[in-house]
Amino acid sequence: MILGLSFFMYEKETGKEPLATFTNISKADSMEEVAKAINMALKDGSDSNVTIKVSSKISEDELKRINYYIDTVQGNVKSLSTFSTAGRYRRVTFDTVRADSMYVYDAIVSGKEIPAEKETAKELYRKVESVLSNTVSASMSDYDKELALHDYLVNHCVYGESSDGDESEFTAYGALVNERAVCSGYAAAFHLLLSCEGIPVNFMVGEASSTDQNGVSSTQNHAWCQVQVSGVWYEVDPTWDDPVGEGQILSHQYFNVSDQILERNHSWEKKTGEKCSSMEANYFYRNGLYFSDYNNLTRQVGQELSAGNTVVEVAVNGLNMGENQLQGIFENTNVSHIMYSITGQDDYQILRVSTQ
């Protein structure tokens, strides 16, 4: 799911420091401390340069991946410059830009005018207004709004880097306007859409582990969201609900799950977010699509396929989903062939059956 992407930024060596700087902290010994300083500057609400004394133990390659660590809802780093490389610390200046999504949120919620020079913010504003007006309505519950906006995002965005090399893939603009983004862009777009609807949402940063088709495991920096529904917080990962390499498949495997489910392949600093212990608003639990009995499972899947649904997605608890067990589906349907996939583990496996 998480691709190994290269993040390119312009870098230079010089003996002089820039005239305009914003210094948050004197020293940073980890990428997390670097990200904290940049996040503080971004919350100031304007474009700025952030100069930090960074430990020499942090490599240039790590610094170039800074947008995987910061809260890109607030903004992102366009470029970095390194100064005074000798010694235990070196001065690094990060050129930060306030996110277009912040201008859009202020315009939609508070009616603030977007600055004339912020053309991409205006373009994102028009897109967000269109998405909201055509996807949700005032009569919908927060859960229904969340689900509709989640499905819109997954169906319209493709995982990948910007073709223009402008780092827009880390932003809501990349996900909604260009319809191409990495995890930060998915999460930032989801955060913006829900925030504009008044639904409480957190932007989360951590790591996620995945296994490729060759069975090779890897861990990458990752971003997702926490969403509050009816006073209860849940984990939501729209990026991982948009399977890479499987065509336009909409999944709900990571829609409103608990910490217990998400931490099987995600890790994060728990104090940075809310505790998510419920599965009540999980897609499968809420819609009666969670099964621990073969007969009920095969009956439900068979009925949906017979009704003309070409893709059926359900959750199963502790069942052995082999070919012999799935033969029971044919007894409850008139289809001649099916394809299926199984993801997850133990008490939360996702079975996806398709006739396409």
Salt bridges, closest charged atoms under 4 A:
GLU11 OE1 - LYS64 NZ 3.71
GLU17 OE2 - ARG91 NE 3.13
ASP47 OD2 - LYS118 NZ 3.11
GLU60 OE2 - ARG90 NE 3.03
ASP106 OD2 - ARG98 NH2 3.27
ASP151 OD1 - HIS150 ND1 2.88
ASP151 OD1 - HIS252 NE2 2.94
GLU179 OE2 - LYS127 NZ 3.97
GLU197 OE1 - LYS145 NZ 3.09
ASP237 OD2 - HIS222 NE2 2.70
ASP237 OD2 - HIS266 NE2 2.74
ASP241 OD2 - HIS150 NE2 2.75
GLU263 OE1 - LYS270 NZ 3.62
GLU313 OE1 - HIS252 ND1 3.00
GLU313 OE2 - ARG352 NH2 3.03
ASP347 OD1 - ARG264 NH2 2.71
